């Protein structure tokens, strides 16, 4: 269906289709909760998390740590650049609370990049590991 949506939006450039970003949780066989047509490249997929359900006694408060990630890079003509990105603490794993007072921390890229299989603890110990959100559940 995603291909059909893309064909339609190609011929109707003022049309923006909006689809739910999936409600499958971790029960889908495809490894992702976002499926066609929400995967169309010319569509907007919208999702939510931890929504308020009327049968709950009260809403839960969600707190997370946000950190600024400054990544040094080399630009054209070997010019020094810094890419700044805000990153949000995951709902799983260790807390970032103690990291903020440590100052700059070394970064390491996950290998494999999506961290869907075991990572080398000897190489990554003491570093902040950056991983691409892949097709696996980190809780598995």
C-alpha positions as CSV (number, residue, x, y, z in Angstrom):
1,X,0.0,0.0,0.0
2,X,2.9,2.4,0.7
3,X,3.9,2.3,-3.0
4,X,0.3,3.3,-4.0
5,X,0.3,6.2,-1.6
6,X,3.7,7.4,-3.0
7,X,2.3,7.2,-6.6
8,X,-0.8,9.2,-5.6
9,X,1.2,11.9,-3.8
10,X,3.6,12.2,-6.7
11,X,0.7,13.1,-9.0
12,X,-1.0,15.2,-6.3
13,X,1.8,17.2,-4.7
14,X,-0.5,19.4,-2.6
15,X,-1.9,16.3,-0.8
16,X,-0.3,15.1,2.5
17,X,-1.6,11.7,3.7
18,X,-1.4,11.1,7.4
19,X,-1.3,7.6,8.9
20,X,-1.1,6.1,12.3
21,X,2.4,5.0,13.2
22,X,1.2,1.6,14.2
23,X,-0.4,0.2,17.3
24,X,1.2,-3.3,17.2
25,X,3.6,-2.8,20.2
26,X,6.0,-5.7,20.3
27,X,3.5,-8.2,18.7
28,X,4.3,-7.6,15.0
29,X,6.1,-10.3,13.1
30,X,7.9,-7.7,10.9
31,X,10.2,-6.4,13.7
32,X,8.7,-2.9,13.5
33,X,5.6,-1.4,14.9
34,X,5.3,1.0,11.9
35,X,4.0,-0.7,8.8
36,X,2.5,0.1,5.4
37,X,1.0,2.6,4.6
38,X,2.7,4.6,7.3
39,X,6.1,3.7,5.8
40,X,5.4,5.6,2.5
41,X,8.1,8.1,1.8
42,X,5.6,10.9,0.9
43,X,3.3,10.5,3.9
44,X,3.3,11.7,7.5
45,X,3.2,8.9,10.2
46,X,2.0,10.1,13.6
47,X,2.3,8.1,16.8
48,X,2.0,8.6,20.6
49,X,3.3,6.9,23.7
50,X,2.0,6.5,27.2
51,X,-1.4,8.1,26.4
52,X,-3.9,8.7,29.2
53,X,-6.5,6.0,29.5
54,X,-9.7,6.9,31.3
55,X,-9.8,3.6,33.3
56,X,-6.6,4.5,35.1
57,X,-6.9,6.1,38.5
58,X,-4.4,8.8,37.6
59,X,-1.9,9.9,35.0
60,X,1.7,8.9,35.4
61,X,4.3,11.6,35.3
62,X,7.1,11.0,32.8
63,X,10.5,12.4,33.5
64,X,13.6,12.0,31.5
65,X,17.0,13.6,31.3
66,X,17.9,15.6,28.2
67,X,21.6,16.2,27.3
68,X,23.3,18.2,24.6
69,X,25.6,16.1,22.5
70,X,28.4,18.1,20.8
71,X,30.2,16.0,18.2
72,X,33.4,17.4,16.8
73,X,33.6,16.9,13.0
74,X,36.0,17.8,10.2
75,X,34.4,19.9,7.5
76,X,35.5,21.1,4.0
77,X,39.2,22.1,3.9
78,X,39.8,20.4,7.2
79,X,37.8,23.1,9.1
80,X,36.7,22.2,12.6
81,X,32.9,21.9,13.0
82,X,30.7,20.9,15.9
83,X,27.4,19.2,15.4
84,X,25.0,19.8,18.3
85,X,22.1,17.4,19.0
86,X,19.8,17.1,21.9
87,X,19.4,13.5,23.1
88,X,16.8,12.1,25.5
89,X,17.4,9.3,28.0
90,X,15.8,6.0,27.1
91,X,13.1,4.5,29.3
92,X,15.4,1.5,29.8
93,X,19.0,1.0,30.9
94,X,21.0,3.1,33.4
95,X,20.2,6.6,34.5
96,X,22.1,9.7,33.1
97,X,21.8,11.6,36.3
98,X,25.4,10.9,37.3
99,X,26.8,11.6,33.9
100,X,25.9,15.3,33.9
101,X,28.5,16.1,36.5
102,X,31.3,14.2,34.8
103,X,31.9,16.8,32.1
104,X,32.8,15.7,28.5
105,X,32.5,12.0,27.9
106,X,34.0,10.0,25.0
107,X,31.6,8.8,22.3
108,X,31.7,5.5,20.5
109,X,29.6,4.2,17.6
110,X,27.8,1.0,18.2
111,X,28.9,-2.0,16.1
112,X,26.6,-3.1,14.6
113,X,25.2,0.4,14.2
114,X,21.6,-0.6,15.3
115,X,22.9,-2.5,18.4
116,X,20.6,-5.4,17.6
117,X,23.2,-7.9,18.6
118,X,25.9,-8.1,21.3
119,X,28.3,-5.1,21.7
120,X,31.9,-5.3,22.7
121,X,31.9,-4.3,26.4
122,X,35.7,-4.1,26.5
123,X,35.8,-1.5,23.8
124,X,32.8,0.5,25.0
125,X,33.2,0.6,28.8
126,X,33.3,4.1,30.1
127,X,32.0,5.6,26.8
128,X,28.6,6.9,25.7
129,X,27.5,4.6,22.9
130,X,25.5,6.1,20.0
131,X,23.2,3.6,18.2
132,X,20.8,3.9,15.3
133,X,17.3,2.9,16.3
134,X,17.0,-0.4,14.4
135,X,14.6,-3.2,13.9
136,X,14.9,-4.9,17.3
137,X,13.6,-4.3,20.8
138,X,16.3,-3.4,23.2
139,X,14.4,-5.2,25.9
140,X,14.9,-8.6,24.2
